[in-house]
């Protein structure tokens, strides 16, 4: 049995859980982090030295970092075409995973997502506005890459769609100035029709709101 430690409202947990859902893996998810606590105990710190979520346990394996967890799940349990066995084909998709996780996600999370949840309406506007402008070229590049889709790899839904799509629910629901991205908008609508995306990613973030 796979166990994921982490609250459902964490975008990093959502990435791992979406993979679990798409792969149809037997699992349990335990609420840890934020209002649930539990991450500052010696037992949890033995699994994750910084006390963050998610943590994965799969048999004797214990690991952290959502990207590493998700790649592990895809490598161990995924099959073609979801997890391409050809290294070059996989690499062409994986570069977009890294762009989203290493560049776009930090540009969105703190200055946009958390700012909008932290300040009352009308406050924090300059921070959000500057961040919204900074992220536009990156989102526009993803819009071009997605093209007519339907998925990042064309006709086949793959692991790369987990990375490129796991922030799009929050991105679309929040109200801020966005780039015009018709391809990405259509892509998002297709994602919402996937049961695993609806269950694990389209999770209300209202419990995180600070005002």
C-alpha positions in Angstrom: 0.0 0.0 0.0 1.3 3.4 -1.0 1.0 6.1 1.7 1.2 9.8 1.0 1.7 12.1 4.0 0.3 15.5 3.2 -2.9 17.7 3.2 -5.1 17.7 0.2 -4.8 21.5 -0.1 -1.1 21.4 -0.8 -0.3 21.8 -4.5 2.8 19.6 -4.1 0.7 16.9 -2.6 -1.8 17.3 -5.4 0.9 16.6 -8.0 1.8 13.3 -6.4 -1.8 12.4 -5.7 -2.9 13.2 -9.3 -0.2 10.7 -10.4 -1.5 8.1 -8.0 -5.0 8.7 -9.4 -4.0 8.5 -13.0 -2.0 5.3 -12.4 -4.9 3.7 -10.5 -2.7 2.8 -7.5 -4.0 1.5 -4.2 -3.1 4.1 -1.6 -3.9 6.1 1.5 -3.4 9.8 2.0 -2.9 11.1 5.6 -3.5 14.7 6.5 -0.2 16.3 7.6 0.9 19.9 7.5 -0.7 23.3 7.9 -3.7 23.1 10.3 -3.2 19.4 10.7 0.4 19.7 12.1 2.3 16.5 12.6 5.3 17.5 10.6 7.5 18.6 13.5 7.7 15.3 15.4 10.9 13.2 15.5 9.1 10.5 13.6 8.1 12.8 10.7 11.4 14.5 10.7 13.1 11.1 10.2 11.1 10.9 7.0 11.6 14.5 5.9 14.3 16.5 7.7 12.6 19.8 6.9 9.2 18.7 8.0 7.4 19.5 4.7 4.8 17.6 2.6 4.5 15.4 0.8 6.3 12.2 2.0 5.8 8.9 0.2 6.1 5.5 1.7 6.1 2.6 -0.7 7.2 -0.6 1.0 10.6 0.0 2.5 11.1 3.2 0.5 10.6 6.5 2.1 11.1 9.7 0.0 10.2 13.3 -0.2 10.0 16.1 -2.8 6.9 16.0 -5.0 8.8 16.0 -8.3 10.9 13.1 -7.3 7.9 11.2 -5.8 5.9 11.7 -9.0 8.8 10.6 -11.3 9.3 7.5 -9.1 5.6 6.6 -9.3 5.6 7.1 -13.1 8.8 5.1 -13.6 7.7 2.2 -11.4 4.1 1.9 -12.2 3.6 3.8 -15.5 3.5 2.2 -18.9 3.5 3.5 -22.5 2.4 6.0 -23.6 1.9 7.7 -20.1 5.6 7.1 -19.3 7.6 7.0 -22.5 10.3 4.4 -22.3 12.4 6.1 -25.0 14.7 8.4 -23.2 14.7 11.1 -25.8 11.0 11.2 -26.2 10.7 11.5 -22.4 13.3 14.2 -22.2 11.5 16.4 -24.7 8.5 16.4 -22.3 10.5 16.5 -19.1 12.1 19.9 -19.9 8.6 21.4 -19.6 8.1 19.7 -16.2 11.3 21.4 -15.0 10.2 24.8 -16.4 6.9 24.6 -14.5 8.3 23.2 -11.2 11.5 25.2 -11.1 10.5 28.5 -12.6 6.8 29.0 -13.1 5.6 27.5 -9.9 7.7 29.8 -7.7 6.7 32.8 -9.7 3.0 32.0 -9.1 2.9 30.5 -5.6 4.2 33.2 -3.2 3.8 36.5 -5.1 0.4 35.7 -6.6 -1.4 32.8 -4.9 -0.3 33.4 -1.3 -0.6 37.2 -1.7 -4.2 36.9 -2.9 -5.0 34.7 0.0 -3.1 36.8 2.6 -4.4 40.3 1.9 -7.9 41.7 1.9 -9.3 42.5 -1.5 -7.6 45.6 -2.9 -4.4 45.2 -0.8 -1.1 43.7 -1.9 -2.0 44.8 -5.4 1.4 46.0 -6.5 3.0 42.7 -5.6 0.4 40.7 -7.5 0.4 43.0 -10.5 4.2 42.9 -10.8 4.2 39.1 -10.5 1.3 38.8 -13.0 3.3 40.7 -15.5 6.5 38.7 -14.9 4.7 35.3 -15.4 2.9 36.3 -18.6 5.8 35.3 -21.0 6.2 31.9 -19.4 2.5 31.2 -19.6 2.4 32.4 -23.2 5.3 30.0 -24.0 3.3 27.2 -22.5 0.3 28.2 -24.5 2.3 27.9 -27.7 3.8 24.6 -26.6 0.3 23.1 -25.9 -1.0 24.3 -29.2 -4.0 22.3 -30.4 -3.1 19.5 -28.0 -5.1 17.8 -26.9 -2.2 17.0 -24.6 1.5 18.1 -24.3 2.6 15.0 -26.2 -0.2 15.4 -28.8 -2.8 12.6 -28.7 -1.4 10.9 -25.7 -1.9 12.0 -22.1 1.5 11.6 -20.4 3.4 12.3 -17.1 4.2 15.8 -18.4 0.6 16.8 -18.2 0.7 16.3 -14.5 3.4 19.0 -14.1 2.1 21.4 -16.7 -1.5 21.1 -15.4 -1.3 20.8 -11.6 -1.4 24.6 -10.9 -3.9 25.4 -13.6 -7.0 25.1 -11.3 -5.6 27.7 -8.9 -4.3 29.8 -11.8 -7.8 29.9 -13.5 -9.9 30.3 -10.3 -8.0 33.2 -8.9 -8.8 36.7 -10.1 -5.7 38.6 -11.4 -4.5 40.0 -14.8 -3.6 37.0 -17.0 -2.1 36.7 -20.5 -4.4 35.7 -23.3 -3.9 31.9 -23.7 -6.6 30.3 -25.7 -4.8 27.0 -26.2 -4.0 26.7 -22.5 -7.6 27.6 -21.6 -8.9 24.8 -23.8 -6.2 22.5 -22.3 -7.4 23.3 -18.8 -11.0 22.5 -19.8 -10.0 19.1 -21.0 -8.1 18.5 -17.8 -11.2 19.2 -15.7 -12.9 16.3 -17.5 -10.3 13.8 -16.1 -11.6 12.2 -12.9 -8.2 12.1 -11.2 -7.7 15.8 -11.9 -11.1 16.7 -10.5 -10.6 14.7 -7.4 -7.0 15.6 -6.5 -6.3 19.0 -8.0 -9.7 20.8 -8.1 -9.6 21.1 -4.3 -10.9 24.2 -2.6 -8.1 26.4 -1.2 -10.4 28.5 0.9 -9.1 26.8 4.1 -5.8 28.4 3.4 -7.2 31.9 3.2 -5.7 34.1 5.8 -8.3 36.9 5.7 
